[in-house]
Amino acid sequence: MGIVAFQWEEGENQLTLLQNRDNWDSWETKPAAWDESNQILSVLPVHSFGTWFGISKQGRLVFLVNPPKLNNLSPVLRPVDFLLREMSPWDFAREWSEKSNLAKIMNRGMTYHIIVADINSKSMVYISKGSAKDSNVHTEEVGFGVHTLSSSGLDIQFPEYLHRLKTFSCEMMSDIKDKEVTPMKELAERFTMYDPFETDKEDSEDIFGKVRQYEITSTIALAVKRNNEVMFHERFWENSKWNPNDFTFNIT
């Protein structure tokens, strides 16, 4: 369910993030919107209360990548759980990785790669469960710098297309490092057009099956500036065209 490239606590911004969402799961989705309290901005599956990306005005951030679903189980409620609570990223990660009965029940049959962060405390944690059959949940601190998140995990660079994704991400972040204003629309368009499988179609078929249906349905570009101003730009595919969706707000 998409790929993410982000630069954490380096460059002009506290965070610069790009996320493509593809159609592997064939979910009907809506453009990003504020919740009823006007405190949480998130992208929304039409038939679910969950999300794969969200950020709050309190500086809580979460984004999710999970492999194509092999069953009806989906971890999209996890990001909402983090956004609505006041737990630190590490406390949240520990809760879901511990061997309690609740954690075992909630993790059963799931695979996911989630990153949770608190912008104000500069804390970011990666949480992953690589196998639906394995009960083990991996957690680790995300260091400052440029990172990628894919259905294979955090900063995984094999097969070759994931190595190209990391190289491409570093190039994009380097291109904007001296710009006072992050070119959100330009970044989103460039990331939408990037095809990580461009030169190894056979590898992508081996991983995802003989019929490859890689199609981007939305791209998010997010920048959190040093003064806590947030710029959010989304390209959303609807009615056979790309539609812009923009928000600007401040983290308190």
C-alpha positions in Angstrom: 0.0 0.0 0.0 2.3 2.7 -1.3 5.8 3.9 -0.5 7.1 6.7 1.7 10.2 8.9 1.5 11.0 11.3 4.3 13.7 13.5 5.8 13.6 13.7 9.6 15.2 16.7 11.5 17.7 17.6 8.7 17.6 20.5 6.2 15.3 23.5 6.3 12.4 21.6 7.8 11.9 19.5 10.9 10.2 16.9 8.6 9.7 16.6 4.8 7.6 13.6 3.8 6.3 12.2 0.5 3.8 9.3 0.4 2.3 7.5 -2.6 -0.8 5.4 -2.1 -1.4 2.7 -4.8 -4.4 0.6 -5.6 -3.2 -2.8 -4.5 -6.1 -3.1 -2.0 -8.7 -1.6 -4.3 -10.1 0.6 -1.6 -12.4 3.5 -2.4 -10.9 6.6 -0.7 -11.6 10.2 0.0 -9.3 13.2 -0.1 -7.6 14.2 3.2 -9.9 16.1 5.6 -10.1 17.4 9.2 -11.9 15.3 11.8 -15.0 16.6 13.5 -12.9 18.3 16.2 -10.8 20.0 13.6 -7.7 18.7 15.3 -6.6 15.7 13.2 -5.9 15.8 9.4 -6.0 12.4 7.8 -6.6 10.5 4.6 -9.7 8.4 4.7 -10.8 5.0 3.3 -14.5 5.3 2.5 -15.6 2.1 4.2 -13.3 2.3 7.2 -12.7 4.4 10.3 -9.0 4.0 9.9 -6.3 5.9 8.0 -2.8 5.3 6.6 -1.6 8.9 7.2 -2.6 11.4 9.9 -1.2 14.4 11.7 -2.6 16.4 14.6 -2.4 20.0 15.6 -0.6 18.7 18.7 2.3 17.5 16.6 1.4 13.8 16.6 2.2 12.1 13.3 1.6 8.6 12.0 1.9 6.8 8.6 1.5 3.3 7.6 2.6 0.9 4.8 1.4 -2.6 4.7 1.8 -5.4 2.1 -1.1 -6.2 -0.2 -3.8 -7.9 1.9 -4.1 -11.6 1.7 -7.2 -11.5 3.9 -9.7 -9.0 5.2 -7.5 -7.9 8.1 -6.1 -4.4 8.0 -4.1 -2.4 10.5 -5.6 1.0 9.5 -7.2 1.5 12.9 -3.7 1.6 14.6 -2.8 5.1 13.3 -6.2 6.5 14.6 -5.5 4.9 18.0 -2.2 6.8 18.2 -3.6 10.1 17.1 -6.4 10.1 19.6 -4.3 9.2 22.6 -1.6 11.1 24.5 1.0 8.2 24.8 4.6 8.9 23.7 5.7 7.1 20.5 7.7 4.7 22.6 4.9 3.9 25.0 2.6 3.3 22.1 5.1 1.0 20.5 5.7 -0.9 23.7 2.0 -1.4 24.2 1.6 -3.1 20.9 4.8 -5.1 21.0 4.4 -6.6 24.5 3.2 -10.1 25.1 -0.1 -9.2 26.7 -3.3 -11.0 25.7 -4.7 -7.7 24.3 -1.6 -7.2 22.1 -1.8 -10.8 20.9 -5.4 -10.5 20.0 -5.0 -7.2 18.2 -1.9 -8.4 16.3 -3.3 -11.8 15.2 -3.2 -12.3 11.5 -1.7 -8.8 10.9 1.3 -7.6 8.9 2.2 -3.9 8.9 4.9 -1.2 9.0 4.0 1.8 11.0 5.9 4.9 12.0 4.6 7.1 14.9 6.1 10.4 15.9 5.8 13.4 18.2 7.1 16.5 16.4 7.4 18.5 19.6 9.6 16.0 21.5 11.5 15.0 18.3 10.7 11.3 18.9 10.0 8.9 16.0 9.5 5.1 16.4 9.1 2.4 13.7 6.8 -0.5 14.6 6.6 -3.6 12.3 5.1 -7.0 12.1 6.5 -8.8 9.1 4.5 -12.0 9.2 0.8 -12.7 9.8 1.8 -16.0 11.4 4.6 -14.7 13.6 3.6 -13.0 16.9 6.9 -11.0 17.0 6.6 -7.2 16.8 9.8 -5.2 16.0 10.3 -1.6 17.3 13.2 0.8 16.8 14.0 4.5 17.1 14.1 6.3 13.8 17.3 8.4 13.6 17.6 11.8 11.9 18.2 11.7 8.2 16.6 10.5 4.9 14.6 7.3 5.2 12.3 5.1 3.0 9.3 3.0 4.1 8.0 0.3 1.8 6.0 -3.0 2.2 9.4 -4.6 2.9 10.1 -2.3 5.9 12.2 0.7 6.9 15.3 1.5 4.8 15.3 -1.9 3.1 17.4 -1.7 -0.1 16.9 -5.1 -1.6 15.6 -6.0 -4.2 17.3 -3.4 -6.4 14.2 -1.2 -6.9 14.2 -0.4 -3.2 17.8 0.7 -3.4 16.8 3.0 -6.3 14.0 4.3 -4.2 16.4 5.3 -1.4 18.8 6.9 -3.9 16.0 8.8 -5.5 14.7 10.0 -2.1 18.1 11.3 -1.1 18.4 13.2 -4.4 15.0 14.8 -4.0 15.8 16.0 -0.4 19.1 17.3 -1.6 17.5 19.3 -4.4 15.4 21.2 -1.9 17.9 21.6 1.0 18.7 25.3 0.2 15.2 26.4 -0.7 13.5 28.6 1.9 10.1 27.5 0.8 9.5 23.8 0.1 8.0 23.4 -3.4 5.1 21.1 -2.3 3.3 20.8 -5.6 6.6 20.1 -7.5 7.7 17.5 -5.0 4.3 15.7 -5.1 4.2 15.6 -8.9 7.8 14.3 -9.1 7.0 11.6 -6.5 3.8 10.6 -8.3 5.7 10.0 -11.5 8.4 7.9 -9.9 8.1 4.2 -10.7 10.3 2.1 -8.5 9.8 -0.9 -10.8 10.8 0.9 -14.0 13.8 -1.3 -14.9 12.9 -4.6 -13.2 9.4 -5.5 -14.2 10.2 -9.2 -13.7 11.1 -8.6 -10.1 7.9 -6.8 -9.5 6.0 -9.7 -11.0 7.8 -12.2 -8.8 6.8 -10.2 -5.7 3.3 -9.1 -6.5 2.0 -11.7 -9.1 1.9 -12.0 -12.8 -0.7 -9.2 -13.3 0.9 -6.0 -12.1 -1.6 -3.2 -11.4 0.6 -0.5 -9.9 -1.4 2.7 -10.1 -1.0 5.7 -7.9 -4.3 7.1 -6.5 -2.9 9.8 -4.3 0.3 11.5 -3.4 1.0 13.4 -0.1 3.7 16.0 0.3 4.1 17.3 3.9 6.6 19.8 5.3 6.9 20.7 9.0 8.9 23.9 9.2 11.2 24.9 12.1 8.6 27.4 13.4 6.0 24.5 13.5 4.1 25.6 10.5 2.7 22.6 8.6 2.2 22.6 4.8 0.2 19.7 3.4 -0.4 19.1 -0.3 -2.2 16.2 -1.7 -2.7 15.1 -5.3 -5.9 13.0 -5.5 -7.0 11.1 -8.5 -10.7 11.5 -9.1 -12.9 11.9 -12.2 -10.0 10.9 -14.4 -7.8 13.8 -13.3 -5.4 14.9 -10.5 -7.1 17.2 -8.0 -5.1 19.4 -5.6 -6.0 19.4 -1.9 -4.0 21.9 0.3 -3.9 22.7 4.1 -1.7 25.0 6.1 -1.8 25.1 10.0 0.4 25.4 13.0 1.5 22.8 15.6 0.9 23.9 19.1 
